[in-house]
């Protein structure tokens, strides 16, 4: 029995070391900056001979990279209706309303949707999944915008909010440390949850290699742990 166990462990070890090669991953900003680094570090411990190249851009750019076969797989936070691509959700993401510590709304325990009228917003550019979600929230709730600042970086948006420019809607995963350090406020709004799905996307015509299949299986396991 012990010998069989030792053989199994050896087989697993040899299999993990036989898995090698380069996986090119396209990732939208939130995923590329706050989700994928820890995930790939964990995966590389299991498969030490795998190498990764990560290209970060907005959802629109990542979809284009997949279509042009410049990456093997894309991880996006927006949607795509391109018929030549297959898309599957793998992780639920919560977005939160953030405000400067000094903002009047930060002093309230809970806000109403009407409190968001005529505010200054800091957001991502068109083509971003986060921008797409904010546009939906604003239009579906009939909100009017006072001013809109566009910054094509999640970190840039956070710095703008910290420095008092305005409000933003951003993934909770992107502001955990800032909130814990008390440099950003999270606004609680009653009965309006902000959730979306992160998805992986690949070409229907390019054909996935075994390493990409392995990455997808690891993503599924990772999302199960998070849920």
N, C-alpha and C positions, 0 to 999 in steps of 0.2 A: 504493500500500500504506500509506504514511504517512497519507494523507488518510483512508483507510478507518479506520485506527486512531484518528485524531483524532475522527472522527464517532462511533465506538463509545464512546469516553471521554465525549464530550459527551452522547450518549444516556443513558448510565448516570448521569451527573451530573444531567441533567434529570429522569430517573425518580426518583432518590433525593430530589430537592427537591420533586417532585410529591406524594410520599407524606406525608400530613399528617393530623392528627386526634389525638384523645385515646384512649388505651387504659387502661382501668381494670383493674388487676391485684390479685387477692387472693393473698397469700402467707403461708404458715405461717412461724413465727418464724425457724427456722434459714435457710430460703431467703430470707426478706425481709431479714434482718439481715446475712447473710454471703455469699449467692450472687447475689442479684438486683441489688444496686447496681452492681457491676463489669460485669455483663452488660448492664444498661440503658445504662450510660455508653458501652460499646462500640457498642451498637445506635444510640444517638443520634448518634454520630459519622458513621455511615453514612446515617442518616435524620434530619437536623437539624430537620425540621419536625414530627416526631412528638413528642407529649407523653404523659407517663405519670403516672398516679395510683396509688400502691401502698397498699393497706390490709393491715396485718399482724394476724394472729390465729392461733389454733390451727387444726389441720386441720378440726375439726368446724365452726368458725366460718366458715372459708373456703368450705367446701362449701355452707353455708347462704347465703352471699353470692352464690354462683354460681346457686343455685336461685332466689333472689329477684331475679336480674338486676341486682344492685347492682354487680357487677364483670363484665367481659367474659370473663375467664379466671381460673382458680385454679391456684396452684402449691402442691402439698401434699406432706408427707413421711409421711403416714399412708395409710390405705386408705379407700375408700368403696364401698358396694354399692348406692348409690342408682340406681334404674333410669332415672331421667330425665336422668342425666349420662353423658358419655363420659369415660373416663379412660385416659391413655397414660403409661407411664414415659418419662422423658427423661434421667435422670442417676442413676448409682449413687453412693450416699453411704456412707462408712465411719463407723461409730460407734466410740468408744474409751472404755474405763473410765478415769476420772480420780480422783485422790485428792490430799489435801493433801500438801505436801512432807514434813511431819512425821509422816505416817501410817506405822505399822509396815509396811504392805504396800508402801509406796514404796521401802523399803530392799531389796526383793527384785527380782532380775533378771527372774524369771518367777513367776507365781502359778498356783495350781490353782483350779478352780471352788469347791472346799470352803473356800477362804480367804475366800470371799464370804458365808459363812454368818454370820448374826447381826450384820450390819453396819448402820450408819446410812446411809441413802440420801437424796440431795437430788434431786428430780425435778420434772417439769412436772405440770400438772393433768390430770385426765381430759379426753379430747377431743383431747389433743395426740398427734401421731404418735410423738414421742420417748417419751412416757409409755407409749403402747401397746406400743412395742418393749421397753422395760424390763420391763413387766409380763409380757411373753412370756418374756423371758430368765429372770426370777425363777421363774415358775411351771414352765417346762419343765425347769429344773435343780433343782427342789425346794428353792429357797433360802428361808430364813427371815429376816425383817427385824427388826432390833432397834428402830429408829426410822425414821420416814419424814417428811421435811420437803418440803412442796409449795411451789414458787415458780413463778409464771406468767410467768417471764422467763428466757431463756437467760443473759443477763448476770448476773442475780440468782443463778442456780444456780452460775455460775463463782465469784462473789464468796463465796458460802457455802462452797464447797469450798476456795478459797484460805484462808479464815479457819478452816479445820479442822473444819467441821461433819460432813462425811462424804464418801461416794463418790457418783459419778454416772456415767451413761452418756450421752454427748453426741457430736454430730457432730464429726469431726476438723476440719472447716472452721471450727468455732466457737472452737477452742482453740489454733490454730496459734501466734499471737503469745504467748499466755500460756505455752505450753510452751517456746517459744524464749527467753522471759524468765526461765525457771526458777522460775515461781511456782505451777505445777501439775505433778503427776506423771501420766504415762500408765502404767497397769498393763498389763503384757504377760501374756496368758493363753494357754496352749498349746492349739492345735487348735480354738479357738472363735472364728471370725471373726464380726464384727458388721457386716453389710451390709444396706442397704435401698435402695429405689428412690424417688427424687423423681418426682412425676408432675404432668402438667398435666390439668386437668379443665374441661369446658365443658358447657353445657346442650344437650340434644338438640333442644329446641323453640325456642330463641331464635335460632338461626342465627348463624354466625360471620361477621364482616365481614372484608374483605380485610386490614385491619391486624392482626387477630388471627391470620389465616393466616400473615402475614409474621412475627409474633412466634414462632409455633410453629416455622416453618422455621429461624429464628435460634436457637431453643432446641436444635433437633436438631443444628445445626452446632456450637453451643457444647459440647454433650455429646460430640460426636465428637472435638473438640479435647482435652477433659478425659480421655477414655478412652485 
